[in-house]
Amino acid sequence: MTADKTAIRRQMRERAEAFLRSGAADAESVRILASVEALPAFEAADCVLIYMALPDEVQTAPLLEGWAGRKRFVIPRVRGQELDLREYAPDRLQPGYKGILEPTADATPVSPAEVDLALIPGVAFAGERGAFSRLGRGKGFYDRLLPSLRCPKVGICYPFRLVDSLPTDPWDIPLDGLIF
């Protein structure tokens, strides 16, 4: 199964490189984020878990900026093998794990129980009708976080990240939805 996941990750890196060269990322991010904003779960959520995007992920900065002051956003922070949740504050970000922006140590901690909606990145996604599987980058950070969340978990990705099926492990938590 590890070889299958490695092959999928390699294929997704190739697709991502081609997609980024196409120049469509900004327009696709805007389109996808508009779909996120239209979700009833987003409208109802006071506290939203979101991620700071890598170049090959749906760019979340416009959502963070557009809803500043109207939604409480939570950003993960890598601590050892776990993701620590902290309140988003633009002046409390620094490069962290693999150079990804993350909250500083003095940013306000947030319990997973406070999160009303989780927007989850991934390398590849598969599934339909409320049972979506996700393949991450291989370190298991989200695999360890997802069981602690008691809210809707929605993957967001560019369409090139969709595949027919993914190998799954017993610890994989299905997502409730997928926006692409």
Secondary structure, 3 states (H helix, E strand, C coil): CHHHHHHHHHHHHHHHHHHHHHCCHHHHHHHHHHHHHCCHHHHHCCEEECCCCCCCCCCCHHHHHHCECCEEEEEEEEECCEEEEEECCHHHEEECHHHCEEECCCCCECCHHHCCEEEECCCEEEEECCEEEEECCCCCHHHHHHHHCCCCEEEECCHHHECCCCCCCCCCCCECEEEC
